[in-house]
Amino acid sequence: MKSPLLSLPGAVPAEAPDEGVAAHYGDLFREQRALADGAGFVDLSHRGVVTVSGPERLSWLHLLLTQHVSDLAPHQATEALILSPHGHIEHALYLVDDGATTWMHTEPGRQEALIGYLESMKFFYQVEVADRTDEIAVVHLPAGSITETPADVVARETPHGRDLFLPRGALESFATAHGPAIGVLALEALRVEAHRPRLGRETDHRTIPHELGWIGTAVHLQKGCYRGQETVARVHNLGKPPRRLVFLHLDGSEVTLPAHGAPVRLASEGEEGRQLGFVTTAVRHHELGPIALALVKRNVPTDAALIADATAAAQEVVVEP
């Protein structure tokens, strides 16, 4: 779904997985600084939007999600995962309940698979699942933004900012009133700086929540049974996830950034050494320079110098080994 804000001056379309919105509007670092200072907004209208309504919506979702949501208070934001039977991450959801309906947004194009799973689990519960992507656009306001939430718009507020579920037809007028518009690359840079994982970037087909630090923020360890819980409990009790997320400071003299999936090796073994992991997201930060997140084997020494593709990298621990 192509955003109308791509017609704004300077807009450069984003690449996968963020096609349909702007990567930036002509000045990447200025946009990052503005976002870090609480100014502007980010067009996330390419993200999938799903709602669940009905009197049993929270108790029903509680059975399916990794998060404790049965007593979720109105307007309290949370995030949750849906796991495979083997505990691998299938969906990441960003939720808020307005007292009558649970609103969630997910990765672009993932809403159909999510709805398919939710519909298959309805049974006799009094719930209604709806795809609202065609009518609702997600807009992100940074932490510290003084922009007020428009009347009748559901907001999901977290320490990292505020997500608005805005009527899609109001997107252009919102941009006119509350600019400047900021591209998704600026938001990605701040996400990497904050060590926050993203489905499809920091995950592959066998990622489990412990590897990314999603325990606590998206996975509640004291709730009832859900699909994949046995893996969560086993790894939590043993304390040994097979891989771990790391933050990388990349050599700033390199012109290009390592691509998603680029191999990570020990610097002592050089570019021909055995692969120990892969780059998940690499960005240019307005203060830190080139940085990245990567997923590496648990037993990689925490003080080891690494090579990300052909770029020297110093690591910081995100998930303890």
C-alpha positions as MATLAB code, in Angstrom:
seq = 'MKSPLLSLPGAVPAEAPDEGVAAHYGDLFREQRALADGAGFVDLSHRGVVTVSGPERLSWLHLLLTQHVSDLAPHQATEALILSPHGHIEHALYLVDDGATTWMHTEPGRQEALIGYLESMKFFYQVEVADRTDEIAVVHLPAGSITETPADVVARETPHGRDLFLPRGALESFATAHGPAIGVLALEALRVEAHRPRLGRETDHRTIPHELGWIGTAVHLQKGCYRGQETVARVHNLGKPPRRLVFLHLDGSEVTLPAHGAPVRLASEGEEGRQLGFVTTAVRHHELGPIALALVKRNVPTDAALIADATAAAQEVVVEP';
ca = [
       0.000    0.000    0.000;
       1.643    3.223   -1.206;
       1.468    6.194    1.151;
       0.245    9.538   -0.212;
       3.084   11.159    1.744;
       5.537    9.840   -0.846;
       4.455   12.883   -2.869;
       5.971   15.251   -0.283;
       9.086   17.179   -1.382;
      12.295   15.169   -1.099;
      10.589   11.849   -0.336;
      12.738    8.823   -1.214;
      10.862    5.492   -1.199;
      12.010    2.891    1.323;
      13.157   -0.583    0.364;
      12.004   -3.922    1.768;
      10.568   -4.520    4.273;
       9.296   -0.937    4.361;
       8.093   -0.429    0.812;
       5.214    2.000    0.495;
       6.510    4.752    2.789;
       9.466    7.130    2.701;
      12.957    6.080    3.743;
      13.774    9.766    4.231;
      12.819   13.197    2.948;
      16.223   14.399    1.820;
      18.263   14.818    5.025;
      18.661   11.605    7.005;
      20.703   12.968    9.923;
      18.541   16.071   10.350;
      15.512   13.808   10.525;
      17.200   11.593   13.132;
      18.070   14.584   15.297;
      14.526   15.929   15.052;
      13.068   12.569   16.040;
      15.490   12.228   18.968;
      14.432   15.714   20.107;
      10.728   14.806   20.037;
       9.802   16.619   16.825;
       7.912   15.484   13.738;
       6.270   12.141   13.019;
       7.011    8.943   11.105;
       4.628    7.571    8.509;
       4.125    3.861    9.249;
       1.013    3.510    7.120;
       2.459    0.392    5.458;
       2.111   -1.635    8.669;
      -0.728   -4.105    9.127;
      -3.568   -3.144   11.490;
      -5.799   -5.754   13.138;
      -8.547   -5.317   15.720;
     -10.221   -7.806   18.047;
     -13.580   -6.901   19.561;
     -16.147   -8.704   21.679;
     -16.649   -9.245   25.422;
     -14.166  -12.142   25.603;
     -11.394  -10.556   23.523;
      -8.803  -10.133   26.310;
      -9.331  -13.497   27.968;
      -9.171  -15.135   24.528;
      -6.011  -13.289   23.455;
      -4.464  -14.199   26.803;
      -4.638  -17.862   25.770;
      -2.790  -17.243   22.502;
      -0.153  -14.617   23.250;
       3.094  -14.687   25.199;
       2.012  -11.606   27.139;
      -0.336  -11.337   30.141;
      -3.326   -9.441   28.707;
      -6.383  -10.829   30.506;
      -6.424   -7.774   32.796;
      -4.999   -5.265   30.326;
      -6.260   -1.842   31.384;
      -7.747    0.530   28.792;
      -5.086    2.612   27.013;
      -2.207    0.603   28.519;
       0.238   -0.333   25.774;
       1.974   -3.684   25.596;
       3.657   -5.959   23.080;
       3.358   -9.697   22.574;
       4.491  -12.586   20.410;
       2.833  -15.573   18.835;
       5.083  -18.615   18.816;
       5.145  -21.850   16.850;
       4.586  -25.127   18.718;
       8.395  -25.361   18.982;
       8.713  -21.864   20.468;
       9.945  -20.039   17.362;
       8.687  -16.491   16.821;
       5.948  -16.208   14.184;
       4.345  -12.817   14.921;
       5.222   -9.709   16.918;
       2.241   -7.575   17.945;
       2.078   -4.056   19.358;
      -1.191   -3.704   21.259;
      -3.481   -1.348   23.113;
      -7.085   -1.794   24.252;
      -9.512    1.140   24.226;
     -12.018   -0.491   26.566;
     -14.100   -2.013   23.785;
     -11.602   -3.130   21.134;
      -8.017   -4.364   21.141;
      -5.930   -2.635   18.474;
      -2.647   -4.018   17.210;
      -0.180   -3.312   14.453;
       2.274   -5.757   12.964;
       4.907   -6.011   10.266;
       3.913   -4.998    6.716;
       2.099   -7.809    4.941;
       1.907  -10.024    8.027;
      -1.693   -9.194    8.906;
      -3.247  -11.841    6.640;
      -1.264  -14.688    8.203;
      -1.989  -13.301   11.658;
      -5.718  -13.116   10.987;
      -5.675  -16.627    9.546;
      -4.204  -17.951   12.792;
      -6.557  -15.932   15.008;
      -9.617  -17.054   13.046;
      -8.542  -20.680   13.378;
      -8.509  -20.299   17.169;
     -11.878  -18.594   17.691;
     -13.919  -21.735   18.405;
     -16.923  -20.596   20.495;
     -15.398  -17.438   21.945;
     -17.322  -14.194   21.567;
     -14.718  -12.323   19.542;
     -14.539  -10.646   16.155;
     -11.248  -10.290   14.282;
     -10.951   -7.606   11.578;
      -8.290   -6.454    9.126;
      -8.305   -2.648    9.379;
      -5.224   -1.998    7.240;
      -7.179   -0.497    4.329;
      -8.834    2.129    6.536;
      -6.331    2.778    9.344;
      -2.779    4.130    9.059;
      -0.205    3.920   11.852;
       1.669    7.142   12.616;
       4.533    7.273   15.110;
       5.169   10.307   17.319;
       8.513   10.338   19.150;
       8.888   10.414   22.929;
       8.557   14.001   24.110;
       6.293   15.043   21.237;
       3.885   17.867   22.136;
       1.464   16.883   19.371;
      -1.931   16.081   20.853;
      -3.729   12.891   19.913;
      -6.632   13.835   17.595;
     -10.124   13.259   18.930;
     -11.504    9.737   18.395;
      -8.046    8.387   17.486;
      -6.682    5.429   19.461;
      -3.139    5.965   20.744;
      -0.586    3.461   21.972;
       1.926    5.236   24.222;
       5.237    3.715   25.350;
       8.560    5.121   26.624;
       9.765    5.063   23.009;
       6.913    7.191   21.654;
       3.264    7.158   20.701;
       1.627    5.184   17.885;
      -1.611    6.630   16.511;
      -4.204    4.490   14.712;
      -5.225    7.268   12.343;
      -7.983    7.097    9.708;
      -6.112    6.647    6.437;
      -8.018    9.491    4.814;
      -6.692   11.903    7.458;
      -3.024   11.131    6.811;
      -2.295   14.069    4.507;
      -4.051   16.627    6.694;
      -2.203   15.256    9.729;
       1.105   15.719    7.889;
       0.227   19.308    7.026;
      -0.664   20.133   10.619;
       1.988   18.169   12.498;
       5.071   17.962   10.309;
       7.870   17.620    9.582;
       7.470   14.148    8.144;
      10.411   11.894    9.011;
      11.424    8.741    7.151;
      11.582    5.220    8.517;
      15.397    5.127    8.324;
      15.567    7.650   11.160;
      13.263    5.513   13.286;
      15.325    2.424   12.454;
      18.509    4.177   13.575;
      16.964    5.003   16.948;
      15.611    1.449   17.229;
      19.060   -0.050   16.689;
      20.560    2.424   19.173;
      17.986    1.250   21.751;
      18.737   -2.451   21.011;
      15.075   -3.154   20.170;
      14.491   -6.204   17.936;
      12.148   -6.274   14.972;
      10.432   -9.275   13.441;
      11.930  -10.167   10.081;
      15.117   -8.215   10.753;
      16.442   -9.710   13.981;
      14.560  -12.971   13.476;
      14.746  -15.963   11.201;
      12.714  -19.181   11.074;
      14.269  -20.565   14.278;
      14.546  -17.497   16.522;
      13.281  -17.873   20.081;
      12.420  -14.906   22.362;
      15.383  -15.361   24.746;
      17.882  -14.718   21.953;
      16.609  -11.183   21.397;
      15.873   -9.968   24.909;
      12.111  -10.149   24.383;
      11.652  -11.865   27.754;
       9.903   -9.388   30.034;
       8.882   -6.876   27.383;
       6.894   -9.244   25.150;
       6.963  -12.534   27.074;
       5.422  -12.888   30.552;
       6.957  -15.762   32.490;
       4.181  -16.076   35.080;
       1.116  -16.566   32.881;
      -0.814  -19.653   31.839;
      -0.201  -22.013   28.961;
       0.180  -20.840   25.353;
       1.627  -22.370   22.212;
       5.410  -22.631   22.477;
       5.498  -22.089   26.249;
       7.397  -25.324   26.897;
      10.372  -24.025   24.933;
      10.233  -20.670   26.728;
      10.168  -22.359   30.144;
      12.908  -24.851   29.296;
      15.334  -22.247   27.973;
      14.538  -19.886   30.838;
      15.270  -22.578   33.424;
      18.433  -23.792   31.712;
      19.590  -20.286   30.842;
      21.202  -21.289   27.561;
      19.642  -19.852   24.383;
      21.638  -21.008   21.350;
      22.251  -17.473   20.061;
      22.296  -13.942   21.433;
      21.686  -10.435   20.108;
      24.676   -8.067   20.079;
      25.126   -4.386   19.299;
      27.982   -3.520   16.946;
      30.010   -0.363   16.484;
      31.148   -0.592   12.870;
      34.334    0.789   11.323;
      33.345    4.248   10.104;
      35.889    4.296    7.304;
      33.857    1.821    5.245;
      31.635    3.360    2.575;
      28.922    0.697    2.556;
      27.024   -0.901    5.410;
      26.832   -4.679    5.834;
      23.624   -6.019    4.325;
      20.954   -7.862    6.251;
      22.178  -11.448    6.582;
      25.851  -10.602    6.045;
      28.123  -13.061    7.921;
      29.737  -12.217   11.257;
      33.131  -13.790   12.024;
      35.914  -13.429   14.564;
      38.345  -10.706   13.534;
      41.225  -12.977   14.559;
      40.159  -15.492   11.899;
      39.696  -12.903    9.136;
      37.107  -12.804    6.367;
      37.604  -16.487    5.603;
      36.940  -17.633    9.172;
      33.916  -19.663   10.202;
      30.609  -17.822   10.336;
      29.393  -17.223   13.884;
      26.254  -15.257   13.136;
      24.743  -12.664   10.830;
      24.008   -8.952   10.667;
      20.337   -8.216   11.230;
      20.103   -4.416   10.839;
      22.867   -1.922    9.984;
      22.263    1.847   10.004;
      24.051    5.187   10.069;
      23.412    7.053   13.306;
      23.663   10.831   13.580;
      25.899   10.623   16.673;
      27.269    7.066   16.870;
      28.149    6.657   13.206;
      27.620    3.245   11.560;
      26.069    0.764   14.009;
      24.292   -2.554   13.734;
      22.515   -5.367   15.507;
      23.614   -8.933   14.895;
      22.661  -12.410   16.051;
      25.672  -14.545   17.029;
      26.277  -17.899   18.677;
      25.961  -17.837   22.450;
      29.551  -18.954   23.042;
      31.164  -16.084   21.090;
      33.333  -14.304   23.706;
      31.723  -11.047   24.792;
      35.007   -9.156   24.368;
      35.888  -10.615   20.966;
      36.529   -8.265   18.043;
      34.332   -9.219   15.099;
      34.072   -8.722   11.360;
      30.648   -7.989    9.918;
      30.968   -9.005    6.263;
      34.192   -7.111    5.531;
      33.770   -4.389    8.194;
      35.566   -4.416   11.542;
      33.135   -4.325   14.468;
      33.322   -3.942   18.234;
      30.489   -5.596   20.120;
      28.382   -4.588   23.118;
      26.368   -7.202   24.987;
      22.601   -6.967   24.587;
      21.640  -10.487   25.680;
      23.873  -12.084   28.271;
      25.365  -15.423   27.175;
];
